[in-house]
């Protein structure tokens, strides 16, 4: 498939100025006033553009340039506001910002999709809400002045990044890429809404952020899914998953007890007991299988024992390694940032499941972009639960990554690419994608 006409361009070096980061929202006030005024003009231009495109089957050049500049400026502003970039942006959306857009010239559009654009936007609006926390995505001024209860991935990543920047003067790569994913989808959403293109927003994290790192994390997910879905099992997916959900709760009680024992043992010996590691690995693998089935990220009905190699989404956990006792002792406190981000990813997974349900019923296939977005969410949640269960002391990596090869101990403990609550992760060396698997979002 050809590249999307609206693409994110990232040249950010992750360096952040603590002073400007601390006062970021205050410094952005002139921009917020300006974008509010520009949004009024953009709304009027969008109405004219809709009528013109409906007649001509192509957006007039001057309207396309005006609305493209608006979307570029809004993306740059919210990249600055949410700490995905550092320099103070200009007021005209000129090229060269560290988080920028490349927008293709006007192209012919289907009059049917133009006429029904408002209706066609509804599924994308759900995804942009999960990613940004507001239907306005990266370009809506309304509700941006304060946080709401509808936290999205972009909001949570920005809050966590603020603390990381205050501590280290750098933006963690994973958080930057997570924010960039949300910004990219938001820009494509508004480009589609304003008729800059008739290409639907692409929810695939792999295509959203350029130059993603390849990592070798001690907990990672392999995908070997062909995207085909059975309409019958899709329709009855929730009742079919009910026995698994009951068993998952029962197994979870035993896993909690095992985790407490493992915590005490790891605190004193620096290593979790072998039996606890095996038991908790099986539980985490089974949990991933159930969630993948429930969220339509995979198709087969999973087994009840979490057997390795039995499911299209396969969890791989490195052999147990020595763990830092300080990290072990404060594990519950260290978990808080990861749990916040896991909650945001959980909203994305639920949204993907809802939209994927309708798509799979209609086409007997799960869209690749939504499958990869859901897999990214499940991968981060699996790493978070694995960290909580002391399967590793490597902090969950918060952003999408290219396929890598996990090696025993890689990314774990000291010096292995650990992205702690206030850390910036280093990517593993680039490796080729695994044959037969679909490379994607932290999946090998």
VEXDREN-2710 file (C-alpha; in Angstrom, 1 decimal):
% VEXDREN-2710
k/r/px/py/pz
1/UNK/0.0/0.0/0.0
2/UNK/1.3/3.5/-0.9
3/UNK/2.3/6.0/1.8
4/UNK/-0.4/8.0/3.4
5/UNK/-0.7/11.6/1.9
6/UNK/-0.3/13.0/5.4
7/UNK/2.8/11.7/7.1
8/UNK/4.6/12.6/10.3
9/UNK/8.2/13.8/10.0
10/UNK/10.3/13.5/13.2
11/UNK/13.8/15.0/13.7
12/UNK/13.7/15.5/17.4
13/UNK/16.8/14.8/19.4
14/UNK/14.9/14.1/22.7
15/UNK/16.8/16.9/24.5
16/UNK/14.5/19.2/26.6
17/UNK/15.0/22.4/28.4
18/UNK/13.7/22.0/32.0
19/UNK/12.7/25.6/32.4
20/UNK/10.5/25.8/29.2
21/UNK/9.1/22.3/30.0
22/UNK/8.1/23.5/33.5
23/UNK/6.2/26.5/32.1
24/UNK/5.1/24.8/28.9
25/UNK/1.4/25.6/29.1
26/UNK/2.0/29.2/30.2
27/UNK/4.4/29.8/27.3
28/UNK/1.9/28.3/24.9
29/UNK/-0.9/30.8/25.8
30/UNK/-0.3/33.1/22.8
31/UNK/-0.4/30.0/20.5
32/UNK/-3.6/28.8/22.1
33/UNK/-5.2/32.1/21.4
34/UNK/-4.0/32.2/17.9
35/UNK/-5.1/28.7/17.1
36/UNK/-8.6/29.5/18.4
37/UNK/-8.8/32.3/16.0
38/UNK/-7.4/30.3/13.1
39/UNK/-9.8/27.5/13.9
40/UNK/-12.8/29.8/13.2
41/UNK/-11.3/30.6/9.8
42/UNK/-10.5/27.0/9.2
43/UNK/-14.1/26.0/10.0
44/UNK/-15.4/28.4/7.4
45/UNK/-12.8/27.3/4.9
46/UNK/-13.7/23.7/5.5
47/UNK/-17.4/24.3/4.6
48/UNK/-16.4/26.0/1.4
49/UNK/-13.9/23.3/0.7
50/UNK/-16.5/20.6/1.2
51/UNK/-18.9/22.2/-1.3
52/UNK/-16.1/22.8/-3.8
53/UNK/-14.7/19.3/-3.5
54/UNK/-18.2/17.8/-3.9
55/UNK/-18.5/19.6/-7.2
56/UNK/-15.0/19.4/-8.6
57/UNK/-13.9/16.1/-7.0
58/UNK/-10.8/17.9/-5.9
59/UNK/-9.9/20.4/-3.2
60/UNK/-9.1/23.9/-4.7
61/UNK/-5.4/24.6/-4.4
62/UNK/-5.7/27.7/-2.3
63/UNK/-8.1/26.1/0.2
64/UNK/-5.9/23.0/0.3
65/UNK/-2.8/25.2/1.1
66/UNK/-4.7/27.1/3.8
67/UNK/-6.1/24.1/5.6
68/UNK/-2.8/22.1/5.2
69/UNK/-1.0/25.0/6.9
70/UNK/-3.6/24.9/9.7
71/UNK/-3.1/21.2/10.3
72/UNK/0.7/21.5/10.2
73/UNK/0.6/24.4/12.7
74/UNK/-1.8/22.6/15.0
75/UNK/0.4/19.5/15.0
76/UNK/3.5/21.5/15.7
77/UNK/1.8/23.4/18.5
78/UNK/0.5/20.3/20.2
79/UNK/3.8/18.5/19.8
80/UNK/5.3/21.5/21.7
81/UNK/2.5/21.6/24.2
82/UNK/2.7/17.8/25.0
83/UNK/6.5/17.8/25.1
84/UNK/7.0/15.7/21.9
85/UNK/9.2/18.5/20.7
86/UNK/11.3/21.2/22.4
87/UNK/11.6/24.5/20.3
88/UNK/9.0/27.2/20.5
89/UNK/7.0/26.9/17.3
90/UNK/6.4/29.6/14.8
91/UNK/2.8/30.9/14.2
92/UNK/2.5/29.9/10.6
93/UNK/3.2/26.2/10.5
94/UNK/6.4/26.6/8.4
95/UNK/8.5/23.5/7.5
96/UNK/11.4/22.3/9.7
97/UNK/9.9/21.8/13.1
98/UNK/11.2/18.7/14.9
99/UNK/7.7/17.1/14.8
100/UNK/6.3/18.1/11.5
101/UNK/3.9/17.0/8.7
102/UNK/4.4/16.2/5.1
103/UNK/1.1/16.8/3.3
104/UNK/0.6/15.8/-0.4
105/UNK/-0.8/18.2/-3.0
106/UNK/-4.6/18.0/-3.8
107/UNK/-5.7/14.8/-5.5
108/UNK/-8.9/13.6/-7.0
109/UNK/-11.5/12.4/-4.4
110/UNK/-14.6/10.3/-4.6
111/UNK/-17.7/12.4/-4.4
112/UNK/-19.5/9.7/-2.4
113/UNK/-16.9/9.8/0.3
114/UNK/-16.9/13.6/0.3
115/UNK/-20.7/13.7/0.6
116/UNK/-20.7/11.2/3.5
117/UNK/-17.5/12.4/5.2
118/UNK/-19.2/13.3/8.5
119/UNK/-20.6/9.8/8.8
120/UNK/-17.4/8.1/7.7
121/UNK/-15.5/10.1/10.4
122/UNK/-17.2/8.4/13.3
123/UNK/-15.0/5.3/13.7
124/UNK/-11.9/7.4/13.4
125/UNK/-13.3/9.8/16.0
126/UNK/-13.4/6.9/18.5
127/UNK/-9.8/6.1/17.9
128/UNK/-8.6/9.7/18.0
129/UNK/-10.5/10.0/21.3
130/UNK/-8.6/7.0/22.7
131/UNK/-5.3/8.4/21.5
132/UNK/-5.7/12.1/22.4
133/UNK/-8.5/12.1/25.0
134/UNK/-10.7/14.5/22.9
135/UNK/-12.4/14.2/19.6
136/UNK/-10.5/17.3/18.5
137/UNK/-7.3/15.4/18.5
138/UNK/-4.2/17.4/17.8
139/UNK/-6.1/20.4/16.3
140/UNK/-9.0/21.1/18.6
141/UNK/-8.6/24.1/20.8
142/UNK/-11.9/23.4/22.7
143/UNK/-11.2/21.5/26.0
144/UNK/-7.4/21.7/25.5
145/UNK/-7.1/24.3/28.3
146/UNK/-7.7/21.8/31.0
147/UNK/-7.5/18.1/31.6
148/UNK/-10.8/16.2/31.5
149/UNK/-11.6/12.8/32.8
150/UNK/-11.2/11.4/29.3
151/UNK/-7.5/10.9/29.4
152/UNK/-5.9/9.6/26.2
153/UNK/-2.5/8.2/25.4
154/UNK/-1.2/11.7/24.4
155/UNK/-2.2/13.2/27.8
156/UNK/-0.8/10.4/29.9
157/UNK/2.5/10.3/27.9
158/UNK/2.9/14.1/28.4
159/UNK/2.3/14.0/32.1
160/UNK/4.8/11.2/32.6
161/UNK/7.2/12.9/30.3
162/UNK/7.1/16.1/32.3
163/UNK/8.4/14.4/35.4
164/UNK/11.0/12.6/33.4
165/UNK/12.2/15.8/31.8
166/UNK/12.3/17.6/35.2
167/UNK/14.5/14.8/36.5
168/UNK/16.8/14.1/33.5
169/UNK/16.4/16.9/31.0
170/UNK/15.5/14.4/28.3
171/UNK/12.3/13.0/26.8
172/UNK/12.2/9.2/27.1
173/UNK/12.2/7.8/23.5
174/UNK/9.2/5.5/24.2
175/UNK/7.0/8.3/25.5
176/UNK/8.0/10.6/22.6
177/UNK/7.1/7.9/20.1
178/UNK/3.8/7.2/21.9
179/UNK/2.9/10.9/21.7
180/UNK/4.0/11.0/18.1
181/UNK/1.7/8.1/17.3
182/UNK/-1.2/10.0/18.7
183/UNK/-0.2/13.2/16.9
184/UNK/0.1/11.4/13.6
185/UNK/-3.3/9.8/13.8
186/UNK/-4.8/13.1/15.0
187/UNK/-3.3/14.9/12.0
188/UNK/-4.6/12.3/9.5
189/UNK/-8.0/12.5/11.2
190/UNK/-8.2/16.2/10.7
191/UNK/-6.7/16.0/7.2
192/UNK/-9.5/13.6/6.3
193/UNK/-12.1/15.7/8.1
194/UNK/-11.0/18.9/6.2
195/UNK/-10.9/17.0/2.9
196/UNK/-7.1/17.4/2.4
197/UNK/-7.3/13.7/1.3
198/UNK/-9.8/10.9/1.0
199/UNK/-7.4/8.4/2.5
200/UNK/-8.7/7.2/5.8
201/UNK/-6.5/7.7/8.9
202/UNK/-4.1/4.9/9.4
203/UNK/-4.2/3.4/12.9
204/UNK/-1.1/1.3/12.4
205/UNK/1.7/2.4/14.9
206/UNK/4.3/1.1/12.5
207/UNK/3.3/3.5/9.7
208/UNK/2.7/6.4/12.1
209/UNK/6.2/7.1/13.5
210/UNK/9.3/7.1/11.2
211/UNK/12.5/5.3/12.2
212/UNK/11.1/3.3/15.1
213/UNK/13.8/1.4/17.1
214/UNK/14.2/-2.3/17.1
215/UNK/14.5/-3.5/20.7
216/UNK/15.3/-6.8/22.5
217/UNK/13.0/-6.7/25.6
218/UNK/12.9/-9.5/28.1
219/UNK/9.1/-9.6/27.7
220/UNK/7.9/-9.3/24.1
221/UNK/5.1/-10.5/21.8
222/UNK/5.4/-12.4/18.6
223/UNK/2.5/-12.1/16.1
224/UNK/1.7/-14.8/13.5
225/UNK/-1.8/-13.8/12.6
226/UNK/-3.2/-13.8/9.1
227/UNK/-6.0/-11.2/9.9
228/UNK/-8.8/-13.6/9.0
229/UNK/-11.7/-13.8/11.4
230/UNK/-14.6/-16.2/11.7
231/UNK/-17.8/-14.2/11.6
232/UNK/-19.6/-16.6/13.9
233/UNK/-17.0/-16.6/16.7
234/UNK/-16.6/-12.8/16.3
235/UNK/-20.4/-12.3/16.8
236/UNK/-20.4/-14.4/20.0
237/UNK/-16.9/-13.3/21.1
238/UNK/-17.9/-12.1/24.6
239/UNK/-20.0/-15.1/25.6
240/UNK/-17.3/-17.4/24.2
241/UNK/-14.7/-15.6/26.3
242/UNK/-16.7/-15.9/29.5
243/UNK/-15.3/-19.3/30.7
244/UNK/-11.8/-17.9/30.1
245/UNK/-12.5/-14.7/32.1
246/UNK/-13.8/-16.8/35.1
247/UNK/-10.7/-19.1/34.9
248/UNK/-8.4/-16.0/34.6
249/UNK/-9.8/-14.6/37.8
250/UNK/-9.3/-17.9/39.7
251/UNK/-5.8/-18.3/38.3
252/UNK/-5.1/-14.7/39.2
253/UNK/-5.7/-15.4/42.9
254/UNK/-3.1/-18.1/42.8
255/UNK/-0.8/-15.8/40.8
256/UNK/-1.1/-13.0/43.4
257/UNK/-0.1/-15.4/46.1
258/UNK/2.9/-16.6/44.0
259/UNK/3.9/-13.0/43.3
260/UNK/4.0/-12.2/47.0
261/UNK/6.2/-15.2/47.7
262/UNK/8.4/-14.2/44.7
263/UNK/8.6/-10.6/45.9
264/UNK/9.9/-11.7/49.3
265/UNK/12.3/-14.2/47.8
266/UNK/13.6/-11.7/45.2
267/UNK/14.1/-9.1/47.9
268/UNK/16.4/-11.3/49.9
269/UNK/18.1/-13.4/47.2
270/UNK/18.0/-11.0/44.2
271/UNK/16.3/-13.6/42.0
272/UNK/12.8/-15.0/41.8
273/UNK/12.3/-18.7/42.6
274/UNK/12.4/-20.9/39.4
275/UNK/8.9/-22.4/40.1
276/UNK/7.4/-19.0/40.6
277/UNK/8.9/-17.7/37.4
278/UNK/7.5/-20.6/35.4
279/UNK/4.1/-20.4/37.0
280/UNK/3.8/-16.6/36.6
281/UNK/5.1/-16.8/33.0
282/UNK/2.3/-19.3/32.2
283/UNK/-0.3/-17.1/33.8
284/UNK/0.9/-14.0/31.9
285/UNK/1.0/-16.0/28.6
286/UNK/-2.6/-17.2/29.2
287/UNK/-3.7/-13.7/30.1
288/UNK/-2.3/-12.4/26.8
289/UNK/-4.1/-15.2/24.9
290/UNK/-7.4/-14.4/26.5
291/UNK/-7.1/-10.7/26.0
292/UNK/-6.0/-11.2/22.4
293/UNK/-9.1/-13.4/21.7
294/UNK/-11.4/-11.0/23.5
295/UNK/-10.2/-7.9/21.7
296/UNK/-10.2/-9.7/18.3
297/UNK/-6.4/-9.3/18.0
298/UNK/-6.4/-13.0/17.2
299/UNK/-9.0/-15.5/16.0
300/UNK/-8.6/-19.0/17.5
301/UNK/-10.2/-20.0/20.8
302/UNK/-7.3/-20.2/23.3
303/UNK/-6.4/-23.1/25.5
304/UNK/-6.8/-22.9/29.3
305/UNK/-3.2/-23.5/30.3
306/UNK/-1.2/-20.8/28.5
307/UNK/0.9/-23.3/26.6
308/UNK/3.9/-21.8/24.8
309/UNK/3.6/-21.7/21.0
310/UNK/-0.1/-22.4/21.0
311/UNK/-1.5/-19.0/19.9
312/UNK/-1.0/-16.5/17.1
313/UNK/0.0/-13.9/19.7
314/UNK/2.8/-15.5/21.6
315/UNK/4.4/-14.1/24.7
316/UNK/8.1/-14.6/25.1
317/UNK/9.8/-14.1/28.5
318/UNK/13.5/-14.3/29.0
319/UNK/15.0/-16.7/31.6
320/UNK/15.0/-15.3/35.1
321/UNK/17.8/-13.0/35.8
322/UNK/19.2/-11.3/38.9
323/UNK/17.1/-8.2/39.8
324/UNK/17.9/-5.0/41.6
325/UNK/16.8/-5.2/45.2
326/UNK/15.9/-1.5/45.4
327/UNK/13.7/-1.9/42.3
328/UNK/12.1/-5.0/43.9
329/UNK/11.5/-3.2/47.3
330/UNK/9.8/-0.2/45.7
331/UNK/8.1/-2.2/42.9
332/UNK/4.6/-1.0/43.7
333/UNK/5.6/2.7/43.7
334/UNK/7.6/2.3/40.5
335/UNK/4.5/0.6/38.9
336/UNK/2.3/3.7/39.1
337/UNK/3.5/5.4/35.9
338/UNK/3.3/2.2/34.0
339/UNK/-0.2/1.5/35.2
340/UNK/-1.4/5.0/34.1
341/UNK/0.0/4.4/30.7
342/UNK/-1.4/0.8/30.6
343/UNK/-4.8/2.3/31.4
344/UNK/-4.6/4.6/28.4
345/UNK/-3.5/1.7/26.2
346/UNK/-6.4/-0.3/27.6
347/UNK/-8.8/2.3/26.2
348/UNK/-7.1/2.0/22.8
349/UNK/-7.5/-1.8/22.9
350/UNK/-11.2/-1.6/23.8
351/UNK/-11.8/0.9/21.0
352/UNK/-10.0/-1.3/18.5
353/UNK/-12.1/-4.3/19.7
354/UNK/-15.3/-2.4/19.2
355/UNK/-14.5/-1.2/15.7
356/UNK/-12.8/-4.5/14.8
357/UNK/-16.0/-6.3/15.8
358/UNK/-18.0/-4.4/13.1
359/UNK/-15.3/-4.7/10.5
360/UNK/-14.7/-8.4/11.1
361/UNK/-18.4/-9.1/10.8
362/UNK/-18.6/-7.2/7.5
363/UNK/-15.3/-8.4/5.9
364/UNK/-14.3/-11.5/7.9
365/UNK/-11.0/-9.8/8.4
366/UNK/-9.4/-7.6/11.0
367/UNK/-7.9/-4.4/9.6
368/UNK/-4.1/-4.6/9.9
369/UNK/-3.7/-1.2/11.4
370/UNK/-6.3/-1.9/14.2
371/UNK/-4.7/-5.3/14.8
372/UNK/-1.3/-3.7/15.3
373/UNK/-2.7/-0.9/17.4
374/UNK/-4.4/-3.5/19.7
375/UNK/-1.2/-5.6/19.7
376/UNK/0.8/-2.6/20.8
377/UNK/-1.6/-2.0/23.7
378/UNK/-1.6/-5.7/24.8
379/UNK/2.2/-5.8/24.5
380/UNK/2.6/-2.8/26.9
381/UNK/0.1/-4.3/29.3
382/UNK/1.9/-7.7/29.3
383/UNK/5.2/-5.9/30.0
384/UNK/3.5/-4.0/32.8
385/UNK/2.0/-7.1/34.4
386/UNK/5.3/-9.0/33.9
387/UNK/7.1/-6.1/35.7
388/UNK/4.5/-6.2/38.5
389/UNK/4.9/-10.0/38.9
390/UNK/8.7/-9.7/39.1
391/UNK/9.4/-11.7/35.9
392/UNK/11.9/-8.9/35.1
393/UNK/13.0/-5.6/36.5
394/UNK/13.2/-4.1/33.0
395/UNK/10.6/-1.3/32.9
396/UNK/7.9/-1.5/30.2
397/UNK/8.8/0.2/27.0
398/UNK/6.1/2.8/26.3
399/UNK/6.3/3.3/22.6
400/UNK/5.9/1.2/19.4
401/UNK/9.0/-0.6/18.1
402/UNK/10.1/-2.5/15.1
403/UNK/10.6/-6.3/15.3
404/UNK/13.6/-7.4/17.2
405/UNK/15.0/-10.6/18.6
406/UNK/14.8/-11.0/22.3
407/UNK/17.8/-12.6/23.9
408/UNK/18.2/-13.9/27.4
409/UNK/18.6/-10.9/29.7
410/UNK/18.5/-8.4/26.9
411/UNK/16.9/-5.2/28.0
412/UNK/16.8/-6.4/31.6
413/UNK/18.3/-5.1/34.8
414/UNK/21.4/-3.0/34.5
415/UNK/22.3/-1.4/31.2
416/UNK/19.9/-3.4/29.1
417/UNK/17.8/-0.7/27.6
418/UNK/15.6/-0.3/30.6
419/UNK/13.1/2.5/30.3
420/UNK/12.4/3.3/34.0
421/UNK/9.8/5.7/35.2
422/UNK/12.2/8.6/34.6
423/UNK/14.5/7.0/32.1
424/UNK/15.2/7.2/28.4
425/UNK/15.6/3.9/26.6
426/UNK/18.3/3.0/24.2
427/UNK/17.2/0.9/21.2
428/UNK/18.7/-2.4/20.5
429/UNK/20.6/-2.9/17.3
430/UNK/18.5/-3.1/14.2
431/UNK/17.6/-6.7/13.2
432/UNK/15.7/-8.2/10.3
433/UNK/12.0/-9.0/10.7
434/UNK/11.1/-12.5/11.7
435/UNK/10.1/-14.6/8.7
436/UNK/6.5/-15.6/8.8
437/UNK/5.5/-13.1/11.4
438/UNK/4.1/-9.7/10.9
439/UNK/6.6/-7.1/12.2
440/UNK/4.9/-4.5/14.3
441/UNK/4.7/-2.5/17.3
442/UNK/7.0/-4.2/19.5
443/UNK/6.2/-7.6/18.2
444/UNK/8.7/-10.0/16.9
END
